[in-house]
Amino acid sequence: MFELQEEGIAPMRARIAERLGQSGPTVSQTVARMERDGLITVRDDRHLELTDVGLDLATRVMRRHRVAECMLVEMLHLDLATVHAEACRWEHVMSDTVERRILEILGHPSVSPFGNPIPGLPDEPGPEAEEGLRPLSDFRTAQAEWVTIRRIGETVHDDPEVMRRLAAARALPGETVKVLASEGGGVIVGTGGEYAELNLSLAAHVMVRAARQPSLDAD
């Protein structure tokens, strides 16, 4: 639910089932348990809302997940394709003391290696969401356009093979890349000799900003 809200998607059982690859009944059982535990409420329009307790818990888990991603990349030099799965393990065992110490060592990063904002500590404000971003899927055009990648959503970096293709094409946060429609109905994105193809469902979770073509001597 936290991820859906970050991406401006109304949290509903169907969206959660799609995101997690779970059946509707399984998600409904989980929602019922979370509602019973006081973590969420179900509105009359069937949208789900985190309670204050649920939001605090979700924020803490997501912050530790993204702090772990930073640690795994910056300190242990893990490949981006494997970082998400490893961070999913760390997010549940990291203590307050370890979390704060990692942040200190890394210089208090504001975003994860995938460009996603790291929520602030309880006594510190987090970064403001970057405005004016558009999903990569908006740039499915016959004529090539240039964009700067700002964020790669959880849905994308949950797939190691997709992340390997994006890394090979240098289509990562901070990079300015070329994008155009693919014959397969998705988009092709890359910086030069290497390109990666994404279907529109995945491309919708890559947030970008329109850019100019880099000069030839930019490198």
Backbone as ProteinMPNN parsed JSONL, in Angstrom:
{"seq_chain_A": "MFELQEEGIAPMRARIAERLGQSGPTVSQTVARMERDGLITVRDDRHLELTDVGLDLATRVMRRHRVAECMLVEMLHLDLATVHAEACRWEHVMSDTVERRILEILGHPSVSPFGNPIPGLPDEPGPEAEEGLRPLSDFRTAQAEWVTIRRIGETVHDDPEVMRRLAAARALPGETVKVLASEGGGVIVGTGGEYAELNLSLAAHVMVRAARQPSLDAD", "coords_chain_A": {"N_chain_A": [[0.822, -1.195, 0.0], [1.954, 1.226, 0.742], [3.795, 1.636, -1.334], [2.064, 1.848, -3.532], [0.668, 4.205, -2.889], [2.806, 6.009, -2.997], [3.221, 6.06, -5.722], [0.981, 7.245, -6.629], [-1.28, 5.685, -7.015], [-4.463, 4.446, -6.388], [-4.949, 2.605, -3.477], [-6.222, -0.555, -3.664], [-7.772, -3.796, -3.335], [-7.523, -5.244, -5.749], [-5.412, -3.93, -7.088], [-3.319, -4.448, -5.335], [-3.182, -7.224, -5.481], [-2.363, -7.524, -8.133], [0.158, -6.298, -7.979], [1.556, -7.928, -6.174], [1.318, -10.391, -7.293], [-0.515, -12.214, -6.335], [-3.448, -14.195, -5.526], [-6.901, -13.048, -5.618], [-8.553, -13.912, -3.366], [-6.523, -14.55, -1.494], [-5.293, -12.054, -1.034], [-7.508, -10.69, -0.003], [-7.903, -12.041, 2.42], [-5.56, -11.31, 3.742], [-5.917, -8.542, 3.894], [-8.176, -8.45, 5.543], [-7.084, -9.462, 7.917], [-5.166, -7.476, 8.481], [-6.849, -5.312, 8.837], [-8.227, -6.117, 11.112], [-6.118, -6.06, 12.893], [-5.737, -3.405, 13.196], [-4.252, -1.936, 11.362], [-5.048, -1.038, 8.858], [-7.833, 0.612, 7.235], [-10.958, 0.019, 5.617], [-12.519, 1.784, 3.185], [-15.81, 3.064, 2.257], [-15.88, 3.151, -0.505], [-14.31, 1.061, -1.166], [-11.631, 1.528, -1.269], [-8.415, 1.29, 0.268], [-6.966, 2.338, 3.333], [-4.123, 3.263, 5.195], [-3.905, 3.129, 8.696], [-2.876, 5.394, 11.354], [-1.088, 3.928, 12.904], [-0.515, 1.843, 11.146], [0.64, 3.289, 9.027], [2.946, 4.331, 10.251], [4.346, 1.952, 10.733], [4.644, 0.927, 8.093], [6.156, 2.97, 6.953], [8.529, 2.82, 8.441], [9.47, 0.248, 7.746], [9.809, 0.552, 4.957], [11.713, 2.61, 4.906], [13.929, 1.346, 6.122], [14.326, -0.688, 4.297], [15.186, 0.737, 2.02], [17.415, 2.028, 3.043], [18.962, -0.208, 3.523], [19.341, -1.031, 0.873], [21.002, 1.036, -0.044], [23.248, 0.605, 1.592], [24.032, -1.966, 0.757], [24.79, -1.511, -1.857], [26.637, 0.686, -1.755], [28.475, 0.028, 0.278], [28.928, -2.757, 0.246], [29.023, -3.29, -2.396], [27.245, -4.741, -4.044], [25.612, -6.16, -6.902], [23.166, -4.335, -8.723], [21.022, -5.846, -9.597], [20.598, -7.789, -7.701], [20.137, -6.543, -5.333], [17.581, -5.698, -4.36], [16.201, -8.052, -3.469], [17.902, -8.895, -1.405], [17.734, -6.7, 0.315], [15.115, -6.944, 1.158], [15.33, -8.886, 3.071], [16.948, -7.675, 4.999], [15.391, -5.521, 5.904], [13.693, -6.333, 7.922], [15.203, -7.057, 10.073], [16.899, -5.094, 10.884], [18.025, -2.944, 13.387], [17.108, 0.029, 15.306], [19.444, 1.35, 16.121], [21.434, 0.326, 14.379], [20.37, 1.137, 11.932], [20.499, 3.976, 12.117], [23.261, 4.272, 12.351], [24.223, 3.298, 9.9], [23.108, 5.204, 8.194], [24.533, 7.461, 9.039], [27.198, 6.739, 8.337], [26.949, 6.615, 5.561], [26.398, 9.199, 4.946], [23.823, 10.215, 5.19], [21.905, 9.587, 2.941], [19.4, 10.661, 0.601], [17.905, 9.353, -1.255], [17.308, 6.06, -2.6], [19.447, 3.587, -4.277], [17.935, 3.206, -6.505], [16.693, 5.531, -6.94], [14.485, 6.125, -5.404], [12.745, 7.921, -2.863], [14.02, 8.111, 0.483], [12.281, 7.615, 3.354], [12.11, 9.914, 6.128], [13.704, 9.758, 9.385], [11.995, 9.272, 12.58], [12.454, 11.654, 14.025], [13.348, 13.377, 12.135], [12.85, 15.201, 9.109], [11.769, 13.802, 5.986], [12.847, 13.559, 2.488], [11.375, 15.79, 0.073], [8.897, 14.878, -2.308], [9.803, 14.526, -5.693], [8.61, 16.641, -8.153], [6.736, 16.808, -11.271], [7.471, 14.596, -12.751], [7.259, 11.964, -15.197], [5.81, 8.855, -16.315], [7.82, 6.401, -17.968], [6.449, 5.035, -19.893], [4.868, 6.925, -21.129], [6.339, 7.885, -23.204], [6.22, 6.433, -25.539], [6.798, 6.584, -28.577], [7.108, 6.922, -32.165], [9.228, 8.407, -33.051], [12.433, 8.937, -31.772], [12.994, 10.016, -28.409], [14.528, 11.928, -25.75], [15.193, 11.302, -22.36], [15.657, 11.812, -18.818], [16.306, 9.46, -16.423], [14.751, 9.179, -13.322], [13.564, 7.735, -11.199], [13.207, 4.286, -10.346], [10.703, 2.056, -9.99], [9.521, -0.2, -7.358], [8.301, -2.46, -8.474], [9.713, -2.9, -10.82], [12.49, -3.219, -10.096], [12.201, -5.475, -8.64], [12.515, -7.559, -10.304], [15.169, -9.376, -11.218], [16.285, -9.985, -13.755], [15.256, -8.031, -15.489], [16.427, -5.778, -14.317], [19.114, -6.341, -14.847], [19.169, -6.066, -17.617], [18.505, -3.34, -17.881], [20.678, -2.177, -16.549], [22.785, -2.964, -18.218], [22.153, -1.472, -20.413], [22.65, 1.006, -19.469], [20.539, 2.36, -18.395], [19.663, 3.796, -15.929], [18.921, 5.432, -12.733], [19.546, 8.911, -12.945], [20.798, 8.832, -15.37], [20.772, 9.999, -18.738], [18.804, 9.033, -21.359], [17.914, 7.476, -24.502], [14.668, 6.961, -25.833], [12.115, 5.072, -27.4], [9.297, 3.729, -29.255], [8.77, 0.189, -29.245], [8.669, -2.645, -31.481], [7.305, -4.641, -30.313], [5.299, -3.529, -28.814], [6.004, -2.218, -26.524], [8.519, -0.202, -24.971], [11.747, 0.879, -26.057], [14.827, 1.451, -24.55], [17.861, 3.184, -23.883], [21.397, 4.086, -24.024], [23.228, 4.045, -26.061], [25.08, 1.775, -27.704], [23.9, -0.396, -26.371], [20.637, -1.511, -25.653], [17.541, -1.758, -23.875], [14.472, -3.502, -23.693], [11.238, -2.77, -22.538], [8.044, -3.81, -21.398], [4.859, -2.079, -21.498], [3.634, -2.136, -19.024], [5.718, -2.457, -17.135], [7.266, -0.229, -17.858], [5.688, 1.819, -16.981], [6.376, 2.131, -14.37], [8.788, 3.344, -14.249], [10.065, 6.362, -13.634], [10.519, 9.474, -15.198], [12.151, 12.42, -16.556], [11.682, 14.765, -19.125], [14.312, 15.442, -21.451], [17.217, 16.946, -23.035], [19.104, 15.85, -25.887], [22.195, 14.446, -25.044], [25.386, 16.085, -25.414], [27.984, 15.131, -27.737], [30.466, 15.05, -26.528], [29.936, 14.616, -23.886], [30.671, 12.555, -22.181]], "CA_chain_A": [[0.0, 0.0, 0.0], [2.86, 2.376, 0.793], [4.335, 1.829, -2.676], [0.987, 2.324, -4.399], [0.429, 5.605, -2.564], [3.938, 6.764, -3.526], [3.093, 6.158, -7.171], [-0.275, 7.906, -6.961], [-2.264, 4.677, -7.39], [-5.395, 4.212, -5.284], [-4.781, 1.245, -2.948], [-7.392, -1.426, -3.671], [-7.368, -5.201, -3.311], [-7.12, -5.69, -7.091], [-4.088, -3.398, -7.399], [-2.347, -5.158, -4.502], [-3.058, -8.566, -6.051], [-1.529, -7.392, -9.325], [1.518, -5.943, -7.587], [2.201, -9.039, -5.466], [1.143, -11.643, -8.01], [-1.29, -13.098, -5.471], [-4.855, -14.327, -5.89], [-7.804, -12.149, -4.928], [-8.899, -14.4, -2.023], [-5.364, -14.446, -0.595], [-5.155, -10.644, -0.661], [-8.652, -10.334, 0.844], [-7.629, -12.58, 3.755], [-4.521, -10.473, 4.351], [-6.545, -7.256, 4.205], [-9.043, -8.649, 6.71], [-6.226, -9.601, 9.091], [-4.57, -6.175, 8.773], [-7.919, -4.459, 9.372], [-8.46, -6.585, 12.477], [-4.975, -5.656, 13.715], [-5.713, -1.952, 13.317], [-3.242, -1.359, 10.481], [-5.706, -0.399, 7.724], [-9.288, 0.709, 7.225], [-11.541, -0.159, 4.288], [-13.515, 2.824, 2.994], [-17.048, 2.642, 1.595], [-15.622, 2.973, -1.933], [-13.444, -0.122, -1.25], [-10.223, 1.907, -1.191], [-7.783, 0.954, 1.536], [-6.174, 3.407, 3.936], [-3.321, 2.904, 6.355], [-4.136, 3.888, 9.919], [-1.643, 6.025, 11.829], [-0.173, 2.849, 13.308], [-0.094, 1.152, 9.93], [1.538, 4.159, 8.266], [4.233, 4.363, 10.954], [5.018, 0.668, 10.494], [5.02, 0.842, 6.677], [7.229, 3.938, 6.72], [9.759, 2.285, 9.029], [9.943, -0.883, 6.934], [10.294, 1.051, 3.667], [12.963, 3.346, 5.139], [15.008, 0.379, 6.352], [14.565, -1.384, 3.024], [15.974, 1.593, 1.126], [18.724, 2.204, 3.683], [19.688, -1.454, 3.254], [19.762, -0.998, -0.526], [22.169, 1.926, -0.117], [24.374, -0.073, 2.223], [24.451, -3.103, -0.063], [25.445, -0.994, -3.065], [27.768, 1.572, -1.467], [29.459, -0.573, 1.182], [29.231, -4.14, -0.128], [29.185, -3.294, -3.857], [26.422, -5.754, -4.68], [25.009, -5.84, -8.188], [21.814, -3.801, -8.566], [20.019, -6.864, -9.885], [20.379, -8.646, -6.522], [20.012, -5.705, -4.139], [16.22, -5.634, -3.823], [15.886, -9.27, -2.718], [18.68, -8.893, -0.168], [17.19, -5.657, 1.2], [13.872, -7.448, 1.741], [15.699, -9.633, 4.271], [17.506, -6.743, 5.987], [14.416, -4.549, 6.411], [12.985, -6.872, 9.086], [16.12, -7.381, 11.179], [17.723, -3.928, 11.189], [17.617, -2.234, 14.597], [17.184, 1.493, 15.232], [20.845, 1.749, 16.25], [22.142, -0.01, 13.136], [19.831, 1.997, 10.878], [21.058, 5.321, 12.258], [24.696, 4.223, 12.097], [24.406, 3.175, 8.446], [22.812, 6.518, 7.614], [25.67, 8.335, 9.352], [28.348, 6.332, 7.527], [26.678, 6.906, 4.15], [26.158, 10.629, 4.746], [22.381, 10.48, 5.164], [21.367, 9.657, 1.577], [17.976, 11.003, 0.533], [17.238, 8.426, -2.165], [17.915, 4.74, -2.728], [20.156, 3.45, -5.557], [16.948, 3.197, -7.58], [16.132, 6.867, -7.031], [13.276, 6.281, -4.601], [13.037, 8.697, -1.643], [14.132, 7.399, 1.753], [11.514, 8.346, 4.379], [12.916, 10.423, 7.222], [13.596, 9.164, 10.714], [10.898, 9.896, 13.328], [12.79, 12.996, 14.474], [13.939, 14.111, 11.016], [11.976, 15.2, 7.934], [12.254, 13.097, 4.809], [12.929, 14.402, 1.294], [10.121, 16.071, -0.611], [8.747, 14.141, -3.558], [10.155, 15.297, -6.884], [7.418, 16.886, -8.958], [6.902, 16.962, -12.718], [7.972, 13.383, -13.392], [6.295, 11.228, -16.016], [6.215, 7.462, -16.52], [8.509, 6.125, -19.23], [5.456, 4.559, -20.854], [4.319, 8.077, -21.864], [7.234, 8.246, -24.297], [6.169, 5.4, -26.574], [6.599, 7.3, -29.828], [7.894, 6.398, -33.285], [10.453, 9.199, -33.127], [13.187, 8.829, -30.52], [13.056, 11.164, -27.515], [15.522, 11.778, -24.697], [14.67, 11.518, -21.008], [16.55, 11.48, -17.712], [15.643, 8.556, -15.486], [14.817, 9.689, -11.955], [13.2, 6.701, -10.227], [12.784, 2.98, -10.834], [9.803, 1.561, -8.958], [9.751, -1.505, -6.757], [7.852, -3.508, -9.384], [10.753, -3.156, -11.821], [13.717, -3.8, -9.562], [11.893, -6.78, -8.059], [12.846, -8.553, -11.335], [16.618, -9.275, -11.458], [16.645, -10.009, -15.177], [14.95, -6.708, -16.025], [17.455, -4.858, -13.837], [20.362, -6.609, -15.575], [19.037, -5.468, -18.95], [18.572, -1.884, -17.737], [22.05, -1.823, -16.195], [23.608, -3.136, -19.418], [21.828, -0.361, -21.316], [22.919, 2.229, -18.703], [19.254, 3.018, -18.178], [19.574, 3.819, -14.475], [18.666, 6.788, -12.229], [20.569, 9.916, -13.207], [21.274, 8.715, -16.741], [19.93, 10.516, -19.814], [18.727, 7.921, -22.302], [17.015, 7.582, -25.65], [13.53, 6.068, -25.711], [11.177, 5.054, -28.514], [8.401, 2.578, -29.237], [9.301, -1.07, -29.768], [7.725, -3.378, -32.317], [6.528, -5.527, -29.455], [4.255, -2.797, -28.106], [6.53, -1.542, -25.346], [9.48, 0.85, -25.273], [13.166, 0.546, -26.069], [15.527, 2.526, -23.854], [19.293, 2.959, -23.758], [22.272, 5.258, -24.198], [24.127, 3.936, -27.205], [25.085, 0.474, -28.339], [23.045, -1.333, -25.646], [19.272, -1.066, -25.387], [16.675, -2.7, -23.166], [13.062, -3.363, -24.027], [10.311, -2.935, -21.427], [6.637, -3.708, -21.756], [4.285, -0.842, -20.974], [3.327, -2.312, -17.604], [6.932, -2.145, -16.376], [7.696, 1.136, -18.178], [4.866, 2.746, -16.188], [6.975, 2.272, -13.036], [10.056, 4.059, -14.391], [9.698, 7.776, -13.683], [11.55, 10.194, -15.936], [11.942, 13.824, -16.893], [12.107, 15.044, -20.499], [15.665, 15.999, -21.481], [17.812, 17.168, -24.346], [20.12, 14.871, -26.26], [23.515, 14.827, -24.529], [26.396, 16.403, -26.42], [28.85, 14.0, -28.031], [31.63, 15.046, -25.641], [29.441, 14.641, -22.506], [31.407, 11.604, -21.36]], "C_chain_A": [[0.861, 1.252, 0.0], [3.39, 2.681, -0.597], [3.274, 2.373, -3.62], [0.719, 3.808, -4.152], [1.556, 6.493, -3.085], [3.776, 7.036, -5.013], [1.776, 6.782, -7.608], [-1.366, 6.964, -7.415], [-3.155, 4.401, -6.183], [-5.244, 2.78, -4.777], [-6.12, 0.508, -2.906], [-6.907, -2.876, -3.71], [-6.841, -5.657, -4.671], [-5.721, -5.2, -7.443], [-3.007, -4.126, -6.593], [-2.112, -6.566, -5.043], [-2.172, -8.544, -7.295], [-0.08, -7.167, -8.945], [2.26, -7.151, -6.982], [2.116, -10.358, -6.222], [0.397, -12.678, -7.194], [-2.737, -13.151, -5.942], [-5.709, -13.348, -5.093], [-8.167, -12.619, -3.534], [-7.74, -14.289, -1.026], [-5.182, -13.02, -0.108], [-6.294, -10.225, 0.267], [-8.459, -10.844, 2.271], [-6.593, -11.731, 4.485], [-5.087, -9.118, 4.758], [-7.415, -7.367, 5.445], [-8.216, -8.756, 7.988], [-5.611, -8.26, 9.483], [-5.613, -5.208, 9.334], [-8.207, -4.84, 10.82], [-7.356, -6.129, 13.427], [-4.828, -4.136, 13.812], [-4.691, -1.266, 12.429], [-3.852, -0.628, 9.286], [-7.2, -0.265, 8.005], [-9.756, 0.563, 5.788], [-12.665, 0.851, 4.136], [-14.738, 2.271, 2.273], [-16.842, 2.414, 0.099], [-14.622, 1.855, -2.212], [-11.958, 0.228, -1.327], [-9.698, 1.582, 0.207], [-6.954, 2.129, 2.029], [-5.386, 2.851, 5.114], [-3.757, 3.749, 7.546], [-2.83, 4.559, 10.327], [-0.609, 4.973, 12.229], [0.366, 2.125, 12.09], [0.878, 1.972, 9.106], [2.909, 4.233, 8.917], [5.026, 3.09, 10.685], [5.503, 0.567, 9.052], [6.176, 1.78, 6.36], [8.555, 3.418, 7.254], [10.339, 1.148, 8.188], [10.509, -0.394, 5.608], [11.593, 1.829, 3.833], [14.119, 2.362, 5.314], [15.325, -0.414, 5.092], [15.479, -0.552, 2.132], [17.339, 1.936, 1.715], [19.574, 0.963, 3.423], [20.164, -1.496, 1.806], [21.0, -0.119, -0.694], [23.405, 1.244, 0.453], [24.92, -1.179, 1.329], [25.187, -2.657, -1.324], [26.725, -0.241, -2.716], [28.86, 0.902, -0.633], [29.876, -1.982, 0.757], [29.363, -4.331, -1.642], [28.439, -4.439, -4.531], [25.864, -5.238, -5.999], [23.577, -5.352, -7.962], [20.74, -4.86, -8.76], [19.695, -7.713, -8.66], [20.045, -7.852, -5.262], [18.615, -5.756, -3.526], [15.901, -6.852, -2.964], [16.641, -9.317, -1.395], [18.126, -7.869, 0.823], [15.888, -6.1, 1.847], [14.153, -8.258, 3.004], [16.163, -8.671, 5.383], [16.436, -5.865, 6.635], [13.733, -5.016, 7.689], [13.899, -7.151, 10.275], [16.977, -6.189, 11.604], [17.178, -3.189, 12.411], [17.697, -0.722, 14.375], [18.64, 1.956, 15.251], [21.622, 1.502, 14.97], [21.673, 0.891, 11.995], [20.458, 3.395, 10.936], [22.559, 5.331, 11.952], [24.99, 4.1, 10.608], [24.155, 4.515, 7.772], [23.968, 7.487, 7.855], [26.869, 8.019, 8.458], [28.162, 6.738, 6.061], [26.393, 8.386, 3.892], [24.701, 10.994, 4.58], [21.843, 10.636, 3.734], [19.865, 9.938, 1.597], [17.2, 10.08, -0.385], [17.999, 7.101, -2.197], [18.702, 4.666, -4.039], [19.217, 3.431, -6.76], [16.235, 4.537, -7.708], [14.897, 7.108, -6.192], [13.586, 6.972, -3.275], [13.061, 7.83, -0.395], [13.352, 8.187, 2.799], [12.416, 8.774, 5.54], [12.738, 9.632, 8.498], [12.49, 9.876, 11.489], [11.184, 11.336, 13.748], [13.42, 13.854, 13.377], [12.991, 14.077, 9.818], [12.609, 14.431, 6.782], [12.31, 14.031, 3.611], [11.547, 14.643, 0.695], [10.089, 15.318, -1.937], [9.072, 15.055, -4.738], [8.923, 15.424, -7.773], [7.763, 16.95, -10.442], [7.452, 15.74, -13.428], [6.854, 12.702, -14.176], [6.75, 9.779, -16.155], [6.854, 7.281, -17.895], [7.536, 5.669, -20.305], [4.807, 5.684, -21.641], [5.119, 8.381, -23.127], [7.307, 7.153, -25.358], [5.801, 6.059, -27.897], [7.495, 6.709, -30.912], [9.225, 7.129, -33.416], [11.145, 9.194, -31.763], [13.143, 10.133, -29.738], [14.095, 10.867, -26.437], [14.895, 12.111, -23.353], [15.782, 11.232, -20.0], [15.773, 10.629, -16.724], [15.844, 9.075, -14.07], [14.533, 8.61, -10.906], [12.831, 5.411, -10.941], [11.976, 2.335, -9.719], [10.099, 0.142, -8.502], [9.364, -2.643, -7.697], [8.934, -3.884, -10.386], [11.97, -3.801, -11.185], [13.469, -5.034, -8.709], [12.251, -7.913, -9.025], [14.326, -8.442, -11.688], [16.99, -9.222, -12.931], [16.363, -8.665, -15.832], [16.02, -5.71, -15.596], [18.798, -5.096, -14.53], [20.315, -5.978, -16.961], [19.147, -3.945, -18.872], [19.994, -1.435, -17.411], [22.965, -1.927, -17.413], [23.378, -2.002, -20.404], [22.106, 0.999, -20.684], [21.644, 3.048, -18.506], [18.935, 2.988, -16.689], [19.345, 5.249, -13.99], [19.852, 7.723, -12.43], [21.086, 9.906, -14.638], [20.265, 9.326, -17.714], [19.98, 9.513, -20.958], [17.763, 8.244, -23.446], [15.891, 6.574, -25.482], [12.639, 6.194, -26.943], [10.354, 3.783, -28.444], [9.096, 1.349, -29.811], [8.238, -1.747, -30.619], [6.836, -4.296, -31.482], [5.453, -4.827, -28.639], [4.711, -2.098, -26.853], [7.428, -0.386, -25.727], [10.88, 0.262, -25.271], [13.905, 1.723, -25.464], [17.0, 2.17, -23.731], [20.083, 4.21, -24.066], [23.148, 5.185, -25.432], [24.031, 2.584, -27.843], [24.151, -0.53, -27.696], [21.664, -0.721, -25.386], [18.502, -2.158, -24.673], [15.238, -2.436, -23.564], [12.216, -3.647, -22.792], [8.891, -2.945, -21.952], [6.046, -2.481, -21.06], [3.96, -0.939, -19.487], [4.53, -1.983, -16.739], [7.372, -0.698, -16.608], [6.909, 2.171, -17.386], [5.445, 2.992, -14.807], [8.384, 2.854, -13.089], [9.721, 5.524, -14.602], [10.858, 8.586, -14.251], [11.176, 11.669, -16.079], [12.456, 14.042, -18.313], [13.449, 15.767, -20.493], [16.086, 16.267, -22.911], [18.84, 16.079, -24.629], [21.48, 15.32, -25.744], [24.463, 15.16, -25.677], [27.343, 15.236, -26.582], [30.042, 13.907, -27.099], [31.224, 15.03, -24.169], [30.201, 13.687, -21.612], [32.832, 12.05, -21.118]], "O_chain_A": [[0.534, 2.232, -0.669], [3.435, 3.841, -1.006], [3.555, 3.263, -4.422], [0.561, 4.578, -5.1], [1.304, 7.6, -3.56], [4.145, 8.102, -5.505], [1.478, 6.848, -8.801], [-2.286, 7.377, -8.121], [-2.659, 4.153, -5.084], [-5.391, 1.835, -5.552], [-7.037, 0.911, -2.191], [-5.762, -3.143, -4.077], [-5.838, -6.368, -4.747], [-4.927, -5.941, -8.022], [-1.917, -4.389, -7.101], [-0.979, -7.046, -5.063], [-1.338, -9.428, -7.491], [0.817, -7.778, -9.525], [3.442, -7.36, -7.251], [2.763, -11.334, -5.843], [0.636, -13.877, -7.333], [-3.199, -12.268, -6.664], [-5.303, -12.875, -4.032], [-8.106, -11.829, -2.592], [-7.952, -13.972, 0.145], [-4.946, -12.787, 1.077], [-6.07, -9.481, 1.222], [-8.813, -10.155, 3.227], [-6.72, -11.463, 5.68], [-4.777, -8.606, 5.834], [-7.398, -6.483, 6.302], [-8.595, -8.209, 9.023], [-5.537, -7.932, 10.667], [-5.306, -4.386, 10.197], [-8.408, -3.965, 11.662], [-7.604, -5.847, 14.6], [-3.894, -3.642, 14.444], [-4.298, -0.133, 12.705], [-3.244, 0.301, 8.755], [-7.751, -0.929, 8.882], [-9.046, 0.934, 4.853], [-13.655, 0.794, 4.866], [-14.712, 1.159, 1.746], [-17.531, 1.592, -0.506], [-14.141, 1.707, -3.335], [-11.116, -0.664, -1.437], [-10.44, 1.599, 1.189], [-6.319, 2.829, 1.24], [-5.903, 2.078, 5.921], [-3.955, 4.956, 7.411], [-1.791, 4.318, 9.712], [0.579, 5.105, 11.936], [1.557, 1.827, 12.009], [1.832, 1.431, 8.548], [3.927, 4.203, 8.225], [6.231, 3.142, 10.439], [6.642, 0.167, 8.807], [7.072, 1.432, 5.591], [9.588, 3.557, 6.6], [11.545, 1.092, 7.949], [11.562, -0.859, 5.173], [12.486, 1.723, 2.992], [15.176, 2.538, 4.709], [16.48, -0.769, 4.856], [16.434, -1.073, 1.555], [18.308, 2.116, 0.978], [20.767, 1.071, 3.136], [21.277, -1.948, 1.537], [21.937, -0.487, -1.402], [24.483, 1.302, -0.14], [26.133, -1.31, 1.164], [26.094, -3.341, -1.798], [27.776, -0.493, -3.305], [30.044, 1.183, -0.823], [31.041, -2.355, 0.892], [29.764, -5.396, -2.109], [28.942, -5.039, -5.48], [25.672, -4.036, -6.183], [22.86, -5.886, -7.116], [19.67, -4.781, -8.157], [18.615, -8.299, -8.592], [19.706, -8.438, -4.233], [18.477, -5.848, -2.306], [15.388, -6.709, -1.854], [16.087, -9.732, -0.377], [18.055, -8.133, 2.023], [15.58, -5.683, 2.963], [13.317, -8.313, 3.906], [15.812, -8.839, 6.551], [16.568, -5.503, 7.804], [13.243, -4.193, 8.462], [13.417, -7.45, 11.368], [17.706, -6.278, 12.591], [15.996, -2.849, 12.455], [18.273, -0.254, 13.393], [19.025, 2.844, 14.49], [22.382, 2.361, 14.523], [22.48, 1.352, 11.189], [20.895, 3.926, 9.915], [23.068, 6.285, 11.363], [25.916, 4.739, 10.108], [24.904, 4.916, 6.88], [24.335, 8.25, 6.962], [27.482, 8.923, 7.891], [29.116, 7.156, 5.404], [26.171, 8.784, 2.749], [24.374, 11.972, 3.906], [21.375, 11.714, 3.367], [19.154, 9.503, 2.503], [15.973, 10.021, -0.311], [19.182, 7.04, -1.862], [18.632, 5.597, -4.84], [19.651, 3.617, -7.897], [15.29, 4.673, -8.485], [14.312, 8.189, -6.256], [14.583, 6.647, -2.629], [12.235, 6.932, -0.23], [13.72, 9.321, 3.108], [13.368, 8.074, 5.887], [11.746, 8.924, 8.673], [12.081, 10.971, 11.104], [10.266, 12.153, 13.822], [13.96, 14.925, 13.652], [12.391, 13.039, 9.537], [13.83, 14.414, 6.627], [11.868, 15.177, 3.701], [10.659, 13.796, 0.801], [11.114, 15.144, -2.598], [8.662, 16.215, -4.769], [8.277, 14.43, -8.102], [8.922, 17.124, -10.82], [7.86, 15.83, -14.586], [5.672, 12.845, -13.863], [7.949, 9.502, -16.117], [6.465, 7.936, -18.862], [7.769, 5.89, -21.493], [4.249, 5.442, -22.711], [4.623, 9.063, -24.024], [8.342, 6.974, -26.001], [4.633, 6.085, -28.286], [8.51, 6.078, -30.618], [10.225, 6.548, -33.837], [10.51, 9.419, -30.733], [13.24, 11.218, -30.312], [14.491, 9.72, -26.234], [14.155, 13.087, -23.226], [16.728, 10.502, -20.294], [14.711, 11.028, -16.245], [16.967, 9.376, -13.663], [15.175, 8.572, -9.857], [12.219, 5.435, -12.008], [12.496, 2.093, -8.63], [10.82, -0.609, -9.159], [10.027, -3.68, -7.717], [9.061, -5.05, -10.76], [12.446, -4.826, -11.673], [14.4, -5.584, -8.12], [12.29, -9.08, -8.633], [14.715, -7.508, -12.39], [17.909, -8.498, -13.315], [17.158, -8.204, -16.652], [16.472, -4.894, -16.399], [19.541, -4.146, -14.774], [21.309, -5.419, -17.425], [19.811, -3.329, -19.705], [20.463, -0.427, -17.939], [23.826, -1.071, -17.616], [24.285, -1.613, -21.141], [21.831, 2.033, -21.293], [21.682, 4.278, -18.459], [18.053, 2.253, -16.244], [19.552, 6.191, -14.754], [20.997, 7.382, -12.131], [21.735, 10.857, -15.073], [19.055, 9.188, -17.534], [21.053, 9.182, -21.464], [16.93, 9.146, -23.36], [16.128, 5.451, -25.037], [12.436, 7.291, -27.463], [10.663, 2.871, -27.676], [9.902, 1.449, -30.736], [7.05, -1.454, -30.49], [5.745, -4.676, -31.908], [4.764, -5.472, -27.849], [3.91, -1.452, -26.177], [7.15, 0.335, -26.685], [11.162, -0.717, -24.581], [13.642, 2.871, -25.821], [17.355, 1.013, -23.504], [19.513, 5.267, -24.337], [23.758, 6.186, -25.809], [23.017, 2.259, -28.462], [23.651, -1.428, -28.374], [21.545, 0.427, -24.957], [18.78, -3.345, -24.848], [14.834, -1.288, -23.75], [12.44, -4.631, -22.086], [8.559, -2.176, -22.854], [6.655, -1.917, -20.151], [4.006, 0.063, -18.773], [4.393, -1.306, -15.72], [7.799, -0.018, -15.675], [7.399, 3.274, -17.143], [5.06, 3.948, -14.136], [9.094, 2.856, -12.083], [9.155, 5.891, -15.632], [12.011, 8.419, -13.854], [10.062, 12.093, -15.771], [13.534, 13.566, -18.667], [13.699, 16.609, -19.63], [15.414, 15.875, -23.865], [19.377, 15.465, -23.707], [21.881, 16.459, -25.98], [24.362, 14.597, -26.767], [27.495, 14.431, -25.664], [30.583, 12.821, -26.89], [32.023, 15.372, -23.297], [30.372, 13.953, -20.422], [33.59, 11.356, -20.44]]}, "name": "protein", "num_of_chains": 1, "seq": "MFELQEEGIAPMRARIAERLGQSGPTVSQTVARMERDGLITVRDDRHLELTDVGLDLATRVMRRHRVAECMLVEMLHLDLATVHAEACRWEHVMSDTVERRILEILGHPSVSPFGNPIPGLPDEPGPEAEEGLRPLSDFRTAQAEWVTIRRIGETVHDDPEVMRRLAAARALPGETVKVLASEGGGVIVGTGGEYAELNLSLAAHVMVRAARQPSLDAD"}
